């Protein structure tokens, strides 16, 4: 048995009356990449946003069931959302750098957590940008606005920004869907580089991407997990007919 | 569907509308240039070191308007240091915290109504409340506070709109990094809304600096430089009003108007320049 970092049991979520996730069970192994696949509206993003409690901002959101991070329920009253989001970072579908300098974007998370030591910030910003394979492209213009970067660079900046606060888990919500193929390759290379240090959960609509980057895959359909397990297994010999239909492109 | 015979072809309609729209835009500029030009044409000849930096002689038929310039800045400054924090904080509350209750709708409606109340009514309120009831007398403080009341709704509405225009994705990015709601607001939302908030403050300031009716009953009409907030004063618009209506000196009225127009132009143009520079830096061109 692998080392499990996130354990989800009997998870049900609702927005108002609509039942989004239905009895979801999923274990996320530590320091590996897990893909969430499935047609639009099947609940993948809701699942992802449940894990860092981003759904909390929506007043009609309701959640039942167990969501353990390292054995601790993340929806318990004594859990500080700030600490949770420090441990579980998120990269969004559309690159969303802040309208600030490149340096300040990466330093942001550190600053909000109380780090104002200039030398330390400089060191960590450089390390994160290097880790995100962006340093060489931006090292001479750290004070320029991040909004002037290309879409692919912006997305790598957002990954660097997330890594700077040293999370254990990084959630990626279709991180390449707004990017061109070359930028997508760069992000995928980056995921390969990071997979031994971080637990990565990635939502993707791109089947090839799932096979390229992830060791594990879970297939969502209508708010339920139809099939989950090793990516190789799911893509080569799926057990469920619906999985086979989806990955061969017969619907979705 | 029955097709109607065309009276005019789309091609011609386009051409006509181009002319009309350009014409209207051009007209707006022409009117502005004529007004400003006319005032400067009549006012600039009055300009001299003595006129700008001297004290008025008599009730202003000769001499300078330095006390009025000082009064204007003094009263406007009081109005802004009161109205800016109140307006901006209320805007943050409305945009980020208040939600959509009936109380909030009532507050928005009140702010909109307040913005359209005639300034003379603010003046009367200032007279009864600040001057008489709070015993502040005819003073810079009474006038400044009355102007603040007028500027608050302008600042509030403009700031609220620009805070609401900040993309949700910025906020999500900040929250996902573990920032609290307030950290998100003051580190991401407000900096992104600064150009709009600044515009609101300038609009509020313009409303305060050119206002006559609201200060008519509150600030007094003293000809001396006010030395404290408790002294009466005579801001430029009020001086202009008195010079013109009491027939003291029409040339000096034009001179005063020219100074007022130039002050407003300088403030508006320099703020626009700074806002543009800030936006460029923030958005990377």
Interface residues (C-beta under 8 A of the other chain):
Chain A: X52 X54 X57 X81 X82 X83 X84 X85 X86 X89 X90 X92 X94 X96 X97 X98 X99 X100 X108 X109 X111 X112 X113 X144 X145 X146 X147 X148 X149 X158 X161 X162 X165
Chain B: X167 X169 X170 X172 X173 X174 X175 X176 X177 X178 X179 X180 X183 X187 X188 X191 X192 X281 X282 X283 X284 X285
